[in-house]
Amino acid sequence: MNVLDIAEFYSGALGKSTRDLIAARLAPEVLPQPDQLLVGLGYPLPYLSADARTVAFMMARSGVLRWPQVGKVRSALVDELDLPLGDNMVDVALLVHALEFAESAEDMLAEVWRVLSPQGKLLLVVPNRSGLWATSDASPFGRGQPFSRAQIGALLRQAQFSISRIEHALALPPWGGIGLAKEVEFASRLGLGRFSGVIVIEAQKQVYSYSTGKLVRRAFPRLRPVLLGNPQPIAKS
């Protein structure tokens, strides 16, 4: 999705309620400590604080928005499979509206693993395959590839992440703006967590010893940076 479409969703009543419900599952991990670097990937802006140790990366095919509106710009357009960061630099990585739009979820997680510090934390929000939100166009969570708990768990284990917490959010249907207390009460009474709109995962990077060779990166066409819209491959001279 284009970032303008996602930004428009979050400016409405349903988007604001969605933001509150998901942010409650992410807190306090999305508040970086003074000595930590937090990187958001996808469209993380509704869940980030304008902190000097926080940056927002948006995916090349979706476009980028300036963030924050005041002060130094800390948002950038990136190739999600070749992040402009060195190894082991990031303390917390937040992926929202990211993995479901990736050309390769496995390669995106491998790149996030690379930039995370040892025992670095991954916060991941993905559409739930069993939820109504995955089949509705009322929100960005109805686009892209949804995941089941088993699928996302297998992907994370394959990418060498250890899951420390899995929760559900947006248990109610994707229409109307409703508060956190009512949503939690509804879900807990009726046991509808597995039909929630999104799955929220907290995981840690695991580092193991290897006897294999170097990681082989896939080859991708270089992309022309743009502020909005879809970039075009740069023609070779």
ABEGO torsion letter per residue (X at the ends): XBAAAAAAAAABAAAAAAAAAAAAAAOAAABBBAABBBBBBEBAAAABBBBAABBBBBBAAAEBBBOBABEBBABBBBBAABBBBBBGABABBBBBGAAAABABAAAAAAAAAAABBBGBBBBBBBBBAABAAAABAABAAABEBBBBAAAAAAAAAAAGBBBABBBBBGABBBBEBBBAAAAAAAAAAAGAAAABABBBBBBBBBBBBBABBBBBBBBBBBBBBBABEBBBBBBBX
